[in-house]
Amino acid sequence: MASLPLEEKAGRAPGTQKLISFVVSESRPLKKGAALEYKFLESAPRYTATALPRQFEVGTAKMKVGEHDVIFHVRTYPPDNILVEASMEVDDIFSDSTLTLREALVDACHAVAKKHGGDKEMSEEYSVAMVAGYNGDPEKFLTRKQEITAFLKSERLPLDEHEIEYTLSKQIKYGKDDLVIVDWDGAFVFDAKGEIDDVIDLLQTANLQLLRFRALDRLLDDRLHKVTRFANLTTPTTTAHFLKNTLKNNREMVRAFQEVISARTQAISDYEAIDRDIKLIGDWYSARLYELVSKKFKLDEWKKGVQEKLESLEDIYTIIAENFSASRIQFLELIQILLFFILQIGWFALIILEFFYFTR
C-alpha cells in the first residue's frame, strides 16, 4: 500500500480524540525506503530537523484491532531499528475502554514489527492520547485527572491523590490552548488544532534513545563478562601448566583483544551518536519538551551507567594488555632457556664425539 506523507501520517485534524501508539525495536537491517521530512513548529530553528534521527518509510500494514481497521506505518532508523506507528479515533479518550484498546493496539504494533524482524525483548512501546478541537484553556480537562493519570501509567487501579498530582506535574505549555503531560508509558497531548506531529516525533526520538542506551548497556555487559574471563587466562600458574597452555591462551588473548577493541569502538561510536543526535535541538519548545521526557525516561542515568561500564572495560583492557605482554615475554624467555639447553646438549654431544674420535 502507498504510505501517507509525514505531514498527514496521523490525520490529526481538529475536533477529534485520538489514540496513537508506537513501538521502537531492534531488528535486522532493512531497506531504508523513502526519507521522511520532519514537520516542526514555526518557532523552531530550521536546523532542528537535522538534530533528530532520520526516519525512512518502509511501507504500511492493515490489521483489525477490536472493531477498528487500523493502518500501521512501518519506518526504520537505519541501520537496525524499526518503528511501527498506528492511530485511531476514539469516542472518549478518558474511558476505561481506551486502556483495553491501547493494549490491543500496542500488541498489534509488536506483531507488525515482528514480521519485519523486530525484537520484542529489545523494544520500547509508548502511547499518546490526543484531544483536539476544543475552545478555551486545556486545563479544564484536568477535572478528569484520575482517568488521565490511569492512561499515563497504564494503571487500572485507583491511584493515590499524591501520585496523581506528581504525575500531572510533569507537563509543559507553549501556547494558551495547548498542554502536554508526559510519563514513562504514555503522554496526554491537548492541542486545539490537533497539530502534534512535532510532539510525536520527539517522543519517538526519546524512546529510540532509551532503546539505544539499553542495547549499548547490554552489549557492554556481555563484553565485560567475556573479557573478564579472558583476563583470568593471563593469571600466572606453574611453569608446566604455563608451557602446556601458553599457545592456546595466546590465541584466546588475540581474540580477546579483537573483541575488546571491537566492543570499545562500537560502544564509543554509538554513545557519541546518541549524544550528537540531540545537540542541535536548541533552547526552544522542542528542547524543553525533550528535556522533560528525557528526565522521565532517566536518560542521564542510563548515560552515566554506560560511561561507568566503558571505564570498566577500559580498565580490563589495560589489565589484559599488561598480562598479555607479560605472558609473551615469559613465553619467549622460556623458549630462549629451552634453546640454550638444546644448544648445550649439542655441544656436549659434539665434545663426546670428538673425544671418541681422537682416542680410537
C-alpha positions as CSV (number, residue, x, y, z in Angstrom):
1,M,0.0,0.0,0.0
2,A,1.1,3.6,-0.6
3,S,2.0,5.4,2.6
4,L,0.9,8.8,3.7
5,P,3.3,11.7,3.9
6,L,4.6,12.5,7.3
7,E,2.5,15.7,7.5
8,E,-0.6,13.6,7.1
9,K,0.6,10.4,8.8
10,A,-1.9,10.5,11.7
11,G,-4.6,12.6,10.2
12,R,-4.6,14.7,13.3
13,A,-7.5,17.1,12.5
14,P,-9.2,19.4,14.9
15,G,-12.4,18.1,16.6
16,T,-11.0,14.6,17.3
17,Q,-9.9,12.5,20.2
18,K,-7.2,10.0,19.1
19,L,-5.2,7.2,20.4
20,I,-1.7,6.9,18.9
21,S,0.6,4.0,19.8
22,F,4.1,3.1,18.5
23,V,6.8,0.6,19.1
24,V,10.5,1.1,18.5
25,S,12.6,-2.1,18.5
26,E,15.8,-3.6,17.3
27,S,15.6,-5.5,14.1
28,R,17.6,-7.0,11.3
29,P,18.8,-4.4,8.8
30,L,16.0,-3.3,6.4
31,K,16.0,-1.3,3.2
32,K,15.9,2.4,4.0
33,G,12.9,3.3,1.9
34,A,11.9,6.9,1.4
35,A,13.3,9.5,3.7
36,L,10.6,11.5,5.7
37,E,10.7,15.2,6.4
38,Y,10.0,16.3,9.9
39,K,7.4,19.0,10.5
40,F,8.2,21.4,13.3
41,L,6.5,24.4,14.8
42,E,7.4,27.7,13.1
43,S,9.2,28.8,16.2
44,A,11.7,26.0,16.0
45,P,15.1,26.7,14.3
46,R,15.4,25.3,10.8
47,Y,18.4,23.1,11.8
48,T,16.2,21.2,14.3
49,A,15.3,18.7,11.6
50,T,19.0,17.6,11.3
51,A,19.2,17.1,15.1
52,L,16.8,14.2,15.2
53,P,17.5,10.7,13.8
54,R,16.0,10.5,10.3
55,Q,13.1,8.2,9.7
56,F,12.6,6.2,6.5
57,E,9.3,4.9,5.3
58,V,9.3,1.1,4.6
59,G,5.6,0.6,4.0
60,T,2.2,0.1,5.7
61,A,0.2,-2.8,7.0
62,K,-3.5,-3.1,7.8
63,M,-4.9,-5.0,10.7
64,K,-8.1,-5.2,12.6
65,V,-7.9,-4.0,16.3
66,G,-11.1,-4.6,18.1
67,E,-13.8,-3.2,15.8
68,H,-11.4,-0.9,14.0
69,D,-9.5,-1.4,10.8
70,V,-6.1,0.2,11.5
71,I,-3.3,1.3,9.3
72,F,0.2,0.6,10.7
73,H,3.1,2.7,9.3
74,V,6.4,0.9,9.3
75,R,9.6,3.0,9.4
76,T,13.2,2.5,10.1
77,Y,16.0,4.3,11.9
78,P,19.0,2.8,10.0
79,P,20.7,0.5,10.3
80,D,18.9,-1.7,12.8
81,N,15.9,-0.1,14.5
82,I,12.3,-0.3,13.3
83,L,9.4,1.9,14.2
84,V,5.7,0.9,13.9
85,E,3.1,3.5,14.5
86,A,-0.7,3.4,14.4
87,S,-3.5,5.7,15.4
88,M,-7.3,5.6,15.6
89,E,-10.1,7.9,16.6
90,V,-11.9,7.1,19.8
91,D,-15.3,8.3,21.2
92,D,-14.0,9.0,24.7
93,I,-10.3,9.1,25.3
94,F,-10.9,9.2,29.1
95,S,-12.9,6.0,29.3
96,D,-11.7,2.7,30.7
97,S,-12.2,1.1,27.3
98,T,-9.4,3.2,25.9
99,L,-6.9,1.3,28.1
100,T,-8.1,-2.0,26.7
101,L,-7.9,-0.6,23.2
102,R,-4.4,0.7,23.9
103,E,-3.2,-2.7,25.0
104,A,-4.6,-4.2,21.8
105,L,-3.1,-1.5,19.6
106,V,0.4,-1.9,21.2
107,D,0.2,-5.7,20.8
108,A,-0.7,-5.2,17.1
109,C,2.3,-2.9,16.7
110,H,4.6,-5.6,18.1
111,A,3.1,-8.1,15.8
112,V,3.8,-5.9,12.8
113,A,7.3,-5.2,14.0
114,K,7.9,-8.9,14.4
115,K,7.1,-9.5,10.8
116,H,9.9,-7.1,9.9
117,G,12.4,-8.8,12.2
118,G,11.6,-6.7,15.3
119,D,12.8,-8.0,18.7
120,K,10.1,-7.6,21.3
121,E,12.6,-8.1,24.2
122,M,14.6,-5.2,22.9
123,S,11.8,-2.7,22.2
124,E,10.1,0.3,23.7
125,E,6.4,0.9,23.5
126,Y,4.5,4.2,24.0
127,S,1.0,5.6,23.6
128,V,-0.3,9.1,23.2
129,A,-3.8,10.3,23.9
130,M,-4.7,13.4,21.9
131,V,-7.6,15.8,22.5
132,A,-8.2,18.5,19.8
133,G,-11.0,20.8,18.6
134,Y,-11.8,22.4,21.9
135,N,-12.1,26.1,22.9
136,G,-10.5,27.7,25.9
137,D,-7.9,26.6,28.4
138,P,-6.9,22.9,28.2
139,E,-6.5,22.8,32.0
140,K,-10.3,22.4,32.1
141,F,-9.8,18.8,31.2
142,L,-7.8,18.2,34.4
143,T,-11.0,17.6,36.2
144,R,-10.5,14.1,34.7
145,K,-7.2,13.8,36.4
146,Q,-7.8,10.2,37.7
147,E,-8.5,9.0,34.1
148,I,-5.6,10.9,32.6
149,T,-3.2,9.5,35.2
150,A,-4.5,6.0,34.6
151,F,-3.7,6.3,30.9
152,L,-0.3,7.8,31.5
153,K,0.7,4.9,33.8
154,S,-1.3,2.1,32.1
155,E,-2.9,1.5,35.5
156,R,-6.4,0.4,36.2
157,L,-6.3,0.6,40.0
158,P,-7.4,3.8,41.6
159,L,-4.3,5.9,42.4
160,D,-3.4,7.9,45.4
161,E,-4.0,11.7,45.2
162,H,-0.3,12.5,45.8
163,E,0.7,10.1,42.9
164,I,-1.8,11.8,40.7
165,E,-0.6,15.3,41.5
166,Y,3.1,14.2,41.0
167,T,2.3,12.6,37.6
168,L,0.3,15.7,36.4
169,S,3.2,18.0,37.4
170,K,5.3,16.6,34.5
171,Q,3.8,18.9,31.9
172,I,4.7,21.7,29.6
173,K,2.8,24.5,27.9
174,Y,3.7,26.6,24.9
175,G,0.6,28.3,23.7
176,K,-2.5,29.2,25.7
177,D,-4.5,26.4,24.2
178,D,-2.0,23.5,24.4
179,L,-0.7,21.3,27.1
180,V,1.5,18.2,27.1
181,I,1.7,15.8,30.1
182,V,4.3,13.0,29.9
183,D,5.0,9.8,31.8
184,W,7.0,6.6,31.4
185,D,4.4,4.7,29.5
186,G,2.4,7.4,27.7
187,A,1.6,11.1,27.2
188,F,-1.6,13.2,27.1
189,V,-1.5,15.9,24.5
190,F,-4.1,18.7,24.3
191,D,-3.9,20.9,21.2
192,A,-6.8,22.8,19.9
193,K,-5.6,22.5,16.3
194,G,-4.6,18.9,16.6
195,E,-1.1,19.7,15.2
196,I,1.1,17.4,17.2
197,D,3.5,15.8,14.7
198,D,6.4,17.6,16.3
199,V,5.4,16.2,19.7
200,I,5.1,12.6,18.4
201,D,8.5,12.9,16.6
202,L,10.2,14.0,19.8
203,L,8.5,11.2,21.9
204,Q,9.6,8.7,19.3
205,T,13.2,10.0,19.4
206,A,13.3,9.8,23.2
207,N,12.1,6.2,23.0
208,L,14.7,5.4,20.4
209,Q,17.5,6.9,22.6
210,L,16.3,4.9,25.6
211,L,16.4,1.7,23.4
212,R,19.9,2.6,22.2
213,F,21.1,3.0,25.7
214,R,19.6,-0.3,26.7
215,A,21.2,-2.0,23.7
216,L,24.5,-0.4,24.5
217,D,24.3,-1.3,28.1
218,R,23.6,-5.0,27.2
219,L,26.5,-5.0,24.8
220,L,28.9,-3.7,27.4
221,D,27.6,-6.2,30.0
222,D,28.3,-9.0,27.5
223,R,31.7,-7.8,26.7
224,L,32.6,-7.2,30.3
225,H,31.7,-10.8,31.1
226,K,33.8,-12.1,28.2
227,V,36.9,-10.0,28.7
228,T,36.9,-10.7,32.5
229,R,37.1,-14.4,31.7
230,F,39.9,-13.7,29.2
231,A,41.7,-11.6,31.7
232,N,41.8,-14.6,34.1
233,L,43.6,-16.7,31.5
234,T,46.6,-14.5,31.9
235,T,47.0,-15.2,35.6
236,P,50.5,-16.8,36.3
237,T,50.4,-20.6,37.0
238,T,53.1,-23.3,37.4
239,T,55.7,-23.5,34.7
240,A,54.4,-26.9,33.4
241,H,50.9,-25.6,33.2
242,F,52.1,-22.4,31.6
243,L,54.1,-24.3,28.9
244,K,51.1,-26.6,28.2
245,N,48.6,-23.8,27.8
246,T,50.6,-20.8,26.6
247,L,49.9,-21.2,22.9
248,K,46.2,-21.8,23.5
249,N,45.9,-18.9,25.8
250,N,47.8,-16.6,23.4
251,R,45.3,-17.4,20.7
252,E,42.5,-16.7,23.1
253,M,44.2,-13.4,24.1
254,V,44.3,-12.4,20.4
255,R,40.6,-13.0,20.2
256,A,40.1,-11.2,23.5
257,F,41.9,-8.1,22.1
258,Q,39.8,-8.2,19.0
259,E,36.6,-8.4,21.0
260,V,37.6,-5.7,23.4
261,I,38.7,-3.3,20.7
262,S,35.5,-4.0,18.7
263,A,33.3,-3.5,21.7
264,R,35.0,-0.3,22.8
265,T,34.9,1.1,19.3
266,Q,31.2,0.2,18.8
267,A,30.3,1.5,22.2
268,I,32.1,4.8,21.9
269,S,30.7,5.3,18.4
270,D,27.1,4.5,19.5
271,Y,27.5,6.6,22.6
272,E,28.7,9.7,20.6
273,A,25.9,9.1,18.1
274,I,23.3,9.2,20.8
275,D,24.7,12.4,22.2
276,R,25.2,14.0,18.8
277,D,21.6,13.4,17.7
278,I,20.1,15.9,20.1
279,K,22.8,18.6,20.4
280,L,21.2,20.9,17.8
281,I,17.7,21.0,19.1
282,G,18.5,24.2,21.0
283,D,16.7,26.1,23.8
284,W,13.2,26.1,22.2
285,Y,9.9,24.4,23.0
286,S,11.1,21.2,21.4
287,A,14.2,21.2,23.5
288,R,12.2,21.9,26.7
289,L,9.8,19.1,25.9
290,Y,12.6,16.7,25.1
291,E,14.3,17.6,28.4
292,L,11.1,16.8,30.2
293,V,10.7,13.4,28.5
294,S,14.4,12.5,29.0
295,K,14.2,13.2,32.7
296,K,11.1,11.0,32.9
297,F,13.0,8.2,31.0
298,K,16.1,8.8,33.2
299,L,18.3,9.0,30.1
300,D,21.0,10.8,32.1
301,E,21.2,7.9,34.5
302,W,21.5,5.5,31.6
303,K,24.2,7.7,30.1
304,K,26.1,7.6,33.4
305,G,25.8,3.9,33.6
306,V,27.2,3.4,30.1
307,Q,30.1,5.7,30.9
308,E,31.0,3.7,34.0
309,K,30.9,0.5,32.1
310,L,33.1,2.0,29.3
311,E,35.6,3.0,32.0
312,S,35.4,-0.6,33.5
313,L,36.0,-2.0,30.0
314,E,39.0,0.3,29.6
315,D,40.5,-0.9,32.9
316,I,40.1,-4.5,32.0
317,Y,41.5,-3.8,28.6
318,T,44.6,-2.4,30.3
319,I,44.9,-5.4,32.5
320,I,44.6,-7.8,29.6
321,A,47.2,-5.8,27.6
322,E,49.7,-5.9,30.5
323,N,49.2,-9.5,31.3
324,F,49.2,-10.5,27.7
325,S,52.6,-8.7,27.2
326,A,54.0,-10.3,30.4
327,S,52.8,-13.7,29.2
328,R,54.5,-13.3,25.8
329,I,57.7,-12.2,27.4
330,Q,57.7,-15.1,29.8
331,F,56.9,-17.5,26.9
332,L,59.8,-16.1,24.9
333,E,62.2,-16.3,27.9
334,L,61.2,-20.0,28.4
335,I,61.8,-20.7,24.7
336,Q,65.2,-19.0,25.0
337,I,66.1,-21.1,28.0
338,L,65.0,-24.3,26.2
339,L,67.0,-23.4,23.1
340,F,70.0,-22.7,25.4
341,F,69.7,-26.2,26.9
342,I,69.4,-27.8,23.5
343,L,72.5,-25.9,22.4
344,Q,74.4,-27.1,25.5
345,I,73.3,-30.7,24.8
346,G,74.5,-30.3,21.2
347,W,77.9,-29.0,22.3
348,F,78.1,-31.8,24.9
349,A,77.3,-34.4,22.2
350,L,79.9,-32.9,19.9
351,I,82.6,-33.0,22.6
352,I,81.9,-36.7,23.3
353,L,82.1,-37.5,19.5
354,E,85.4,-35.6,19.3
355,F,86.7,-37.5,22.4
356,F,85.9,-40.9,20.8
357,Y,87.4,-39.8,17.5
358,F,90.8,-38.8,18.9
359,T,91.0,-41.8,21.3
360,R,90.4,-44.5,18.8
